[in-house]
Amino acid sequence: MITRGLSDRYHEEVLHDLSYKTSLGKSLKRNLHHFDKENLLQDVGDAISFFDNQGDILENLAIDYRIKSEQSANYKYNRYYPDSLTEKVFNDLLGFRSLCDSYSDILVLSNEANFRVADMTKGKSNDDGYRGVHVYYQVDHFHYPIEIQYNTYYDRQLNNWLHSFLYKKGYNNIIGKMMRQEYERGNIKSEKDFEEVLKRVLSNC
């Protein structure tokens, strides 16, 4: 499993080999409107095809991964156009998920070259209950980033339920925040508990 060893020589070489360089000849550290839409989405599609063809490498890594679909990439483009950074919009075309015992060893990756860390251990700016640390490996601004999501087992359990029952279902983020509070109080220990508490929370909103 790729855990703290993500920044060691071997795993960094693997991430480097998995990285896709844009063919557009422009830095991806530009807003979306600096690119022709058709050309950019073609380039993103080429990146996705590249990742799809890396099975020999990906299947030998003891870690969950997923490759974003072109449909999802198109959705993100339309959602974030025109003023979002291209490399941030498409920072998860290839993504990994890993469990960790604690976040402290992961957070120090912010000191490593080619790694950027998003600390969500205390929640997002608009808290929806999710907890974790996301690490982004990027060779340079001409390569698409690769995302690695880290969660403790405790956080992963709730994150999975939040994803199953709330994600993309139109609920206000406050619902997820309230479910997190119930989880931390010990009122949610199973999926059945989650469903029952969710009904109560929704009835009081």
RAWO-V984878 format. One line per field, one symbol per residue. psi: psi as a letter, one per 30 degrees, with the letter a starting at -180 (. if undefined). burial: # if it has 24 or more other C-alpha atoms within 12 Angstrom, else .. A space follows every 10 residues. Layout:
BEGIN
psi->???
burial->???
END
This chain:
BEGIN
psi->kjcffeglee eeeeeeffkk kkgfgkkfhl leffkkeeee feeeeeeeee efggeeeefg kikkllkkle eeeeeeeeef kfgkkefeeh ghekklkkkl elfefeffff fkkgkkkjjg fglleikgfk kakkkkkkea ggkklkkjkk kleeeeeeee eeeefekhgg kkffeeeeee eeeffgfjfl eeeeeeeeee eeff.
burial->.###.##... .#.###.### ##.#.#.##. ##..#....# #.######.# ##.#...#.. ....#.#### ..##.##... #...###### ########## ..#..##.#. ...####### #.#....### ########## #.######## ##.####### ##..##.... ...####### ###....#.. ...##.##.. .....
END
